[in-house]
Amino acid sequence: MRKIALFSVGVLLLAGCNVPPTYGQLNCDPKVGNVTTCRATELPIPTVTNTVTVTATPTPTPTPTPTPTPTPTPTPTPTPGNPVPVGIVGTWNLMFNENFDSLNRTVWTPYWFGDCVSGSIMNKVQTCSSNVSIVNGEAVIQLSDAIHGGLLSSNPSDGVAGHTGFAYTSGVVEARVYFPGTCATRIDNWPAWWTTGQSWPGTGEIDIAEPLSGVMSTNYHSSSFNVNHTVSGCWAGDYHTYAVQRQIGHNKIFFDGIQVYEYDTFDNNAPQYFVLNVGYSSGNQTYGDAGAVKVDYVRYWQ
């Protein structure tokens, strides 16, 4: 019974050491008689190093906020009731605006001092009202045969009853015109867009756009000075704007808003009226609608 008691002491010693059995060891002395003495030896508690690897969560790279693309500001559409000259800088007041919704006989006469008679000849043909019409908001002026063409004039002094016409001095005169023909060949017939005064040539003649022998030109006539200038490029088979900026003693000519020529003038800035016509050019003629001049509008600004 004493042996058991001593062993129990050893167990108590183990428990007193407060060492878990896993980390304790009993050391017993040699037996003396019936007695064995044992001691509990506390073993070093292993140091357990728990290495925790912490993986840093990368800071998310902020998604760049896209820079908004500016919305283009639309180019203002010219107000139909208040158009301005194409490409000619300045402050302009619209004084005359003909859109050819109809043929206004108060402004326009469709022949040159007589309807289809011998005294109505211009550019080698008699000018006949039958060769002038309004179609889809355009004035259509044609050459019906070798001796009969067409013309529109705003001459205030042509003597036609009920016709008051229109004339201008300084400012900008512009028309949007279709000249017949093709770029591969020529401009057909002898058409022209021009202004002139009451006493030719003293009061001047400005041929804003006048195809001669199928080639575009711009010309000027006066008592003391004449100009003839060929304008390169294709002016057949499509609509273009043709304008003159008339100043006292000087003219500038613009095609599609681009200045193509300028020259001094000697007409004393006398009043001039508008003329659009088509005549005969030998070897260069196209009759009927295929050879017609078409006019979208005529405008004048001061």
Disulfide bonds with the S-S distance in Angstrom:
Cys28-Cys38 1.83
Cys116-Cys128 1.93
Cys183-Cys234 1.65
